[in-house]
C-alpha cells in the first residue's frame, strides 16, 4: 500500500492544481501531508536526510543543497521508455538555469547494480552536464527506493515492465526547507514549460 500513496497524493494534488491553477501573486503551495502541532502550528512533510554518491564519487547529502532549491527525478541509464524524454526536458531546465547557483539538480538511478559511479560519469559526459550543478547519484538500494516515496514519486523493480523497472517520469521541485512545491510530467514539453515558470517563481519567493 505504501507504494500507492505517492500516486494517490500526487493525483489529488494534480487535480487540485488543474482546477485552481496558481495565481502569479500567490506563492507556490507546499504539497503533501501535513500535521498540526500541539501549539496549533502546521508542520509540513519534509524530505528526510539522505546520503548518496554522484558521478564524481562525491558524497551528496542534504547539505549539498543547503540554501538552494533543487529539481529531482528518478531514472536509469538503459531505460528504453520514458527516461530519454525526461532527460531531454531536464536538459532544457539545466540550460535555462545553468548559471543560477541557487538551483541544483538531483537524479537518482534506480538501477543500482548496473549504474555504477563510472557508468554515471560516462552518462554525465554524454549529456554534457556540469557535475557541480547536476548530480547523478547511486547508493543503497533501499535508501533510493525509499526516498522516492518522500518525493511523492514511484520507483520499483518490475520484471514485467520494459527495462525491468517501473518508475515515474516526474520532475519534482523542492524548496530550501525540503518541502515539495511543484512537479511536472517530464515527458511533456508544455508541462515542463509551466514547471520552469514555477522554478522562477520559487526562486523569487525564496531569495527575496
Backbone torsions as a table, in degrees:
resi	resn	phi	psi	omega
1	UNK	NA	-32.3	-177.6
2	UNK	-57.2	-41.0	-178.3
3	UNK	-65.4	-21.8	179.6
4	UNK	-81.6	-21.1	-175.0
5	UNK	-59.7	-45.5	178.6
6	UNK	-59.2	-37.9	179.7
7	UNK	-64.8	-47.2	-178.8
8	UNK	-63.9	-44.2	-179.2
9	UNK	-64.0	-47.1	-177.2
10	UNK	-69.8	-32.0	175.9
11	UNK	-62.9	-43.5	178.3
12	UNK	-64.0	-42.6	179.8
13	UNK	-64.3	-44.0	-179.0
14	UNK	-61.4	-41.6	177.9
15	UNK	-62.6	-43.9	179.8
16	UNK	-63.2	-44.2	-178.6
17	UNK	-66.1	-38.3	179.9
18	UNK	-65.0	-35.4	-178.0
19	UNK	-79.0	-37.0	-173.2
20	UNK	-100.4	-31.2	-173.8
21	UNK	69.8	177.7	176.3
22	UNK	-124.2	119.7	-179.0
23	UNK	-72.9	146.1	-179.2
24	UNK	-62.7	-25.2	-177.2
25	UNK	-95.3	6.9	178.4
26	UNK	-116.9	143.7	178.0
27	UNK	-68.0	158.0	174.4
28	UNK	-62.4	142.8	179.1
29	UNK	-70.4	156.2	169.2
30	UNK	-89.4	120.2	-172.1
31	UNK	-91.8	154.8	173.1
32	UNK	102.3	-167.2	-175.3
33	UNK	-73.1	155.8	176.6
34	UNK	-148.6	155.2	178.1
35	UNK	-125.0	165.7	175.2
36	UNK	-113.4	125.8	179.8
37	UNK	-74.4	165.0	176.8
38	UNK	-56.1	-26.6	179.9
39	UNK	-83.5	-3.9	179.1
40	UNK	93.2	5.6	179.4
41	UNK	-81.9	146.6	176.3
42	UNK	-83.6	128.3	179.4
43	UNK	-112.5	117.5	-177.3
44	UNK	-93.2	148.0	178.2
45	UNK	-64.0	137.1	-179.8
46	UNK	-118.7	153.3	170.2
47	UNK	-67.7	128.4	-176.6
48	UNK	-74.1	173.7	174.5
49	UNK	-59.5	143.8	177.0
50	UNK	-144.4	162.6	176.6
51	UNK	-149.8	116.6	178.4
52	UNK	-132.7	-179.2	179.7
53	UNK	-125.3	134.1	-176.2
54	UNK	-98.5	-171.6	-174.2
55	UNK	-66.4	-15.0	176.8
56	UNK	-102.6	14.5	-177.3
57	UNK	64.9	20.2	178.2
58	UNK	-91.7	140.5	177.3
59	UNK	-72.4	129.8	179.6
60	UNK	-114.7	123.4	-180.0
61	UNK	-132.3	-176.5	174.7
62	UNK	-57.3	-33.6	-178.7
63	UNK	-63.4	-25.3	177.7
64	UNK	-59.4	-30.2	-177.2
65	UNK	-109.3	21.1	177.9
66	UNK	-60.5	134.3	-179.0
67	UNK	59.4	29.6	175.3
68	UNK	-133.9	160.4	163.1
69	UNK	-102.7	160.7	-178.6
70	UNK	-150.7	157.7	-179.4
71	UNK	-108.1	134.1	-173.6
72	UNK	-120.8	145.2	167.1
73	UNK	-152.2	171.7	178.6
74	UNK	-126.0	135.3	-172.4
75	UNK	-154.5	177.2	162.7
76	UNK	-149.4	147.3	-167.0
77	UNK	-58.2	-43.6	-174.5
78	UNK	-96.0	26.6	177.5
79	UNK	-61.7	125.7	-177.9
80	UNK	-93.1	3.9	-173.5
81	UNK	-119.5	-95.4	-167.6
82	UNK	-87.7	-22.2	-171.4
83	UNK	-58.2	-42.3	179.3
84	UNK	-58.0	-40.1	177.9
85	UNK	-67.4	-42.6	-179.9
86	UNK	-63.5	-43.2	179.7
87	UNK	-66.4	-37.0	178.0
88	UNK	-62.1	-42.5	177.6
89	UNK	-73.1	-31.8	173.7
90	UNK	-62.7	-36.8	177.6
91	UNK	-65.5	-32.1	175.3
92	UNK	-63.2	-43.0	177.3
93	UNK	-64.4	-44.4	179.5
94	UNK	-57.0	-47.2	-178.9
95	UNK	-66.5	-39.6	-178.8
96	UNK	-62.7	-40.5	-173.3
97	UNK	-113.4	20.5	-174.2
98	UNK	-55.6	-39.2	-175.2
99	UNK	-96.0	7.1	179.2
100	UNK	-99.3	104.1	-175.6
101	UNK	-70.0	-7.9	-179.2
102	UNK	-80.7	-9.5	-179.4
103	UNK	-119.2	131.9	173.8
104	UNK	-118.7	170.4	178.7
105	UNK	-135.1	143.1	-173.9
106	UNK	-140.7	115.3	179.1
107	UNK	-116.5	123.2	-179.3
108	UNK	-96.8	123.7	171.9
109	UNK	-78.6	132.4	177.8
110	UNK	-98.2	0.9	174.9
111	UNK	-104.1	75.8	-172.1
112	UNK	-69.6	-18.2	179.1
113	UNK	-76.3	-45.2	-173.7
114	UNK	-98.3	-29.4	-178.7
115	UNK	-86.8	74.0	178.9
116	UNK	-72.9	173.2	176.7
117	UNK	-57.9	-42.7	180.0
118	UNK	-63.5	-40.3	179.1
119	UNK	-67.2	-39.6	177.8
120	UNK	-64.7	-36.8	177.9
121	UNK	-62.1	-45.9	178.9
122	UNK	-63.0	-39.3	-179.3
123	UNK	-66.6	-41.2	178.0
124	UNK	-62.7	-39.8	178.5
125	UNK	-66.9	-37.1	177.0
126	UNK	-64.3	-39.4	178.6
127	UNK	-73.0	-23.6	-179.1
128	UNK	75.6	37.4	-175.7
129	UNK	-105.8	154.4	176.7
130	UNK	-86.7	122.2	-175.4
131	UNK	-67.4	-17.5	176.6
132	UNK	-75.7	-21.2	-179.1
133	UNK	-97.0	-42.4	-171.8
134	UNK	-127.4	111.1	-177.5
135	UNK	-97.5	121.3	171.7
136	UNK	-99.1	116.9	-169.3
137	UNK	-120.4	153.5	170.7
138	UNK	-130.0	176.6	-179.4
139	UNK	165.7	-157.1	-179.7
140	UNK	-61.2	131.5	-177.4
141	UNK	-52.9	-52.7	-175.7
142	UNK	-66.9	-33.2	180.0
143	UNK	-66.7	-42.7	-179.2
144	UNK	-69.1	-45.6	-178.8
145	UNK	-68.7	-33.0	179.8
146	UNK	-70.8	-37.8	-176.7
147	UNK	-73.7	-18.5	175.4
148	UNK	-57.3	-38.7	177.6
149	UNK	-61.4	-37.2	-178.1
150	UNK	-69.9	-22.3	174.1
151	UNK	-95.2	10.2	-177.3
152	UNK	55.9	37.3	178.8
153	UNK	-113.2	-179.1	-177.2
154	UNK	-127.8	130.6	175.2
155	UNK	-152.9	118.0	177.9
156	UNK	-156.4	153.8	176.0
157	UNK	-79.5	134.9	-179.4
158	UNK	-151.5	102.7	-177.3
159	UNK	-63.7	-13.8	-178.6
160	UNK	-89.5	-2.4	178.6
161	UNK	-105.1	154.7	179.2
162	UNK	-57.4	127.6	-179.2
163	UNK	86.5	-14.6	175.8
164	UNK	89.7	5.8	-179.4
165	UNK	-135.5	138.0	174.0
166	UNK	-105.7	122.0	-177.1
167	UNK	-150.6	158.7	-179.5
168	UNK	-82.0	148.5	174.1
169	UNK	-95.8	18.8	-176.9
170	UNK	-74.3	145.4	164.8
171	UNK	-106.7	132.5	-168.6
172	UNK	-124.9	135.2	-177.2
173	UNK	-106.2	127.4	-176.9
174	UNK	-119.6	137.1	-178.1
175	UNK	-89.8	-177.3	-176.3
176	UNK	-64.4	-20.3	-178.9
177	UNK	-100.4	18.0	177.0
178	UNK	68.9	24.2	177.3
179	UNK	-98.3	137.6	174.4
180	UNK	-75.3	127.3	-174.3
181	UNK	-117.0	-21.8	179.9
182	UNK	-163.2	166.3	175.3
183	UNK	-156.9	166.5	175.7
184	UNK	-151.1	167.2	171.4
185	UNK	-82.0	109.3	-175.4
186	UNK	-67.2	-9.0	177.1
187	UNK	-93.5	-5.8	-173.9
188	UNK	-109.9	108.0	-175.2
189	UNK	-59.3	-39.4	-179.2
190	UNK	-67.5	-38.5	177.9
191	UNK	-67.6	-34.9	176.8
192	UNK	-67.0	-36.6	174.5
193	UNK	-57.0	-46.4	178.0
194	UNK	-62.6	-39.9	179.8
195	UNK	-62.7	-39.7	179.0
196	UNK	-65.2	-32.6	173.8
197	UNK	-65.5	-38.2	176.5
198	UNK	-64.6	-37.8	177.3
199	UNK	-61.0	-47.6	179.0
200	UNK	-60.9	-39.5	179.8
201	UNK	-64.8	-43.7	-179.9
202	UNK	-68.1	-36.9	176.4
203	UNK	-59.5	-44.1	179.1
204	UNK	-64.8	-36.1	-178.7
205	UNK	-72.3	-42.8	-173.0
206	UNK	-82.7	-21.9	-175.1
207	UNK	-124.9	57.1	179.3
208	UNK	-70.5	NA	NA
